[in-house]
Amino acid sequence: MTLQDQIKQLEEKVTQLESTDIGIDDAISQYGETVKLAKSVLTKLDSASQKIQTIQDGIPTP
């Protein structure tokens, strides 16, 4: 799953959690899934940031 797909899914899960139509059991389950997804997104963003930093470090400064 791409980062963009994960972010979209994360936004959908947050919207579901904010809904007043969700029961407590479903909310707890959704929350757990949302936390796992958020950690995955943060890991991918951190990896991308490190790659960008590596590229920038290799560019000579004038």
N, C-alpha and C positions, 0 to 999 in steps of 0.2 A: 504494500500500500504506500502510495506517495505521501510526502509531507502535506501537500495540499489536501489530499483525501482525508488524512488524519485530522487536520485542522477543521475541515468541514464537518466531519463526524463528531468531533469534540464540541463544536458549536451547536450541533443538533442535540447532543446529549445534555448540554447545559440548558437549552431551551426546554427540553423535556423535564428536567429537574425543576425548572422554574414554574412549570405548569402546576396549577392547583388541582388538576384532574388525576394526578399520579398518587397511588397509594404508598404507604410507608414502606412496605416490603419491596415494591418496585423501585422506590426512590433509593433505598439502601443498595440494591443491586446495581442500579444505574450509576450511583455515586462511585461504587467500587470500580466499575468499568471506566468511568470518566477519569478517575485518578490514574489508572494504568495507562490510559490513552494519553493523558497529559504528560506523564513521565516519559513515554515514548517520543512524543513531540519534542519535549525539552532535550532529550538525548540527541535527536536528529539535528536540532538547532545548534546545540553545542558542538556537534561534529562539524557542521557546516561552518561555524564560526572559527573553529580551529583550522580548517582547510583554508579559509580566507586569510587568516593570520599568517599561515605558512607561506602562502603566495605573496602576501605583502612583505614579509620578512626577506623574501628572495629578490625583491625589486630594489635595485640600488637607488639611493637617494642622491639628488643632484648636489 
